[in-house]
Amino acid sequence: MKKYFIITSLIFLIIGCNNKSSNKQELNFANRDYQNELKEMPSYLVSHFPKKIESLPITSLITVDTTSQCIYYMLLEFKKEKALYLQKIFEKKHLAKYQSSDSNLILIKIESIRHKSKEKIIYNKIIINNKTYFPLPFFETYDYSKSVDIVKTEDVYSNSTKCGLSKDFIIYVLDSKPGHYWKGLTPLNYMPNGWKNGYSKGICINKGKGIIIYWGLIW
């Protein structure tokens, strides 16, 4: 019996070591890809992103295709403790703060999404009811139903909000300026005068689900 116990323990130890090695390798691959993606973006646009990936799973969404009429990079993390920590920080340090359910949000959509939209919105001004609405990316739905990630699609996205996020997110804009910041992007005719081109960056936090979305946008 004692011999059997020792052999079983060794087997579990070997399996455990293999799993740790595999997880470390996956994390190294994720960090390699992440660092390469960061290099595709101007440093000022992603300065608020984490320096490295510390745990999995994560999701990154990126487009550098100027025919989309915007450039963006998003990183989604799923860590409840970190979400709570970051919310405390950015409650004291932000340019603007919005609820994801706000119907006045000004959104930049990639051209293919805007083309399919039945509602073609024209924004005439960024100040509405004495509140400044800096442009944000439209958060296009990423399907989590076929993945092994720890959230459901509806935890992140919703068709009931204008921005595409579920109603439980707080959106913090950290910086936003008008101007030309990416060669090849033409002015957007649906944006207000003075903001036909520009950039913004920020972070979205759903503390209940522990979801963090870092984003940078150039249009």
N, C-alpha and C positions, 0 to 999 in steps of 0.2 A: 504493500500500500504506500509506504514511504517513497519507494523508488518511483512509483507511478506519479505521485505528487510532484516530485522534482522534475520529471520529464515534462509534465503538463505545464509547470511554471516556466520552464525554459522555452517551450513552444510559444506561450503567450508573450514572453519577454521578446522573443525574436519578432513576432507579429507586431508588437507595439513599436519596436525599433524601426521596422520597415514602414509602418504608418507615419511615424514621425519624420523619417527620411523623405517619404513621398510628399508630405505636407510642406516640408521645408523646400523641396524642389519646386513645388507648385508656386509657393510664395516667391521664390527667386525668379521664376519665369514671369510672374505677374509684375514684379518690380522692374524687370528688364523692359517689358512692354510699356509699363507706365512711364518710366523715365524717357523712353523714345517718344511717346505721345506728348509729354510735357515739352520736349524740345521743338515740337512743331508749332508751339504757341509762343507769342511774345511773353517775356518774363513778367511784365507788369500785369498781364491778364490772369496769370495763374499763381501769383505770389501768395495767395491765401490757401492754396491747395496743400495737402500734406506733403512733406518732403519724401516720404516713402510709404509703401503699403505695409502695414504692420500685421494685418490678418485678412483672411478670406472668409466669405466671398466678397467680391467687389464687382461693380459694373462700370465700364467707361463707355461714353458715347462721344464720337468726334466727327466733325466734318470740316474739311478745308477746301471744299469745292465751291469756287466763286459763282458757279451757275446756280447754286442754291440761294444766292443773294445774301448769305450770311455765313459766318464762321463761328463755330462754337465747340466747346469742350466741356463735358460733364463727367463727374466722378461720383458714384453712389456708394456710400459705406453703410453698413448695417450694424451699429454698435450703440446700444441704449445709453451706457455710461458716458460715452464720448458725446452723444447728442445732447445730453443734459449739460455736460461741461461746456460745450461750444455755445449753447444757447445763453448761458450765464455771461460768457465773454461778449457775444455780439449784441446782447441787450444793451450793453454800455458803449458799443463801438460799431456804429453803422451810419451810412448816409441816409438810408430810408428803410422803412419796415412796412410790410404789407401782409395781410392775410391772403392765403391762396384763393379764398372764396370771393375776393374783391372784384366786382364787375367792372371797375374803372382801369384795371391794369392795361398797360400798353405793351403789346407783344410783337416780337419779331418771329415770323414763321419762315422755315425754309420754303423755297418757291414751290416745290411739289405739293407740300401740305396746303399752302395758301391757294394754289390753283384748284385743289379739290374742294376747298371750303365753299359752302353755299353762301356764307355771309362774308362779303368783302368789306372790311372795316377800314375807314379812313380816320386817322387821328389828326385833329386840328391843333391840339395844344397838349402840353405835358402837365399843366397845372389845372386841376379839376377840384372845385370846391375848396380852394385855398391849399390844396395838397399837391405836391410834386410827384408825378408818376414817371420814374425813370424806366426806360425800355428794358424789358426782360425777354428771355427766350421763351417760346412756347414749348412746353414739356411734352414732347411726342411720346406716346405710349410704347414702352418696351414690354414685351410679353414674357412674364416670369412663369407662366403655367407649365412650360415644358422644361424648366430648369430645376436645379437642385438648390436654388437660392432660398434664403430663410424668410422671404416675404412673398406675399401674393401680389399680383398685378394691381388689384384694387387698393392695396395698402399705399401704393405710390401714386397711381393715376386715377383720374375720374373724368367722365364726360360732362359732369354737371358743373364744373368750374371753367372759367374762361381761359385760365392758364394751362389746364390739363392735369394739374396735380390734385390729389385728394384734398379735401377741405381742412385737413388737420395740420397742414404745413404753415409755418411762418417763413416769410421770404425776407432776407436781409440783403439790401443792396449795399455793397462796400465802396464802390466807386463807379462813376459813369460820366462820360464826357462826349460831346459831339465832335465830329471831325473825321478825316480819312485816316484809317489805321491799318488798312489791308489793301494792297494793290490788286486791282481787278474788280473790286466791289463798286457797283454803280449806286447812285442815290436811290433810296426807296421813296416812291411817290406817295405812299400811304402814310408816311411819317410827317410830323409837324415841321414847319420851317425852322431851320437851324439844327434839326436833328435827323436830316435825311441820311446821314452817315454818323457812326459813332461806335462807342463800346460801353459795355457795363460788365460788372462782375459781382458775384455774391455767393450766398449760401442759403439753402432751404433746409429747415429742420422740422421733422415730425418726431417730437420727443416721446410720444406715446408708443410709437412703433420702433423707435430707435433708428430712424432713417435720416441720413445726411446727404445732401446733394450740393456739391461744389460746382459752380458754373462760371464760365467766361464766355462772352458773346461780342462779336464784332459784326457790324452790318454796314 
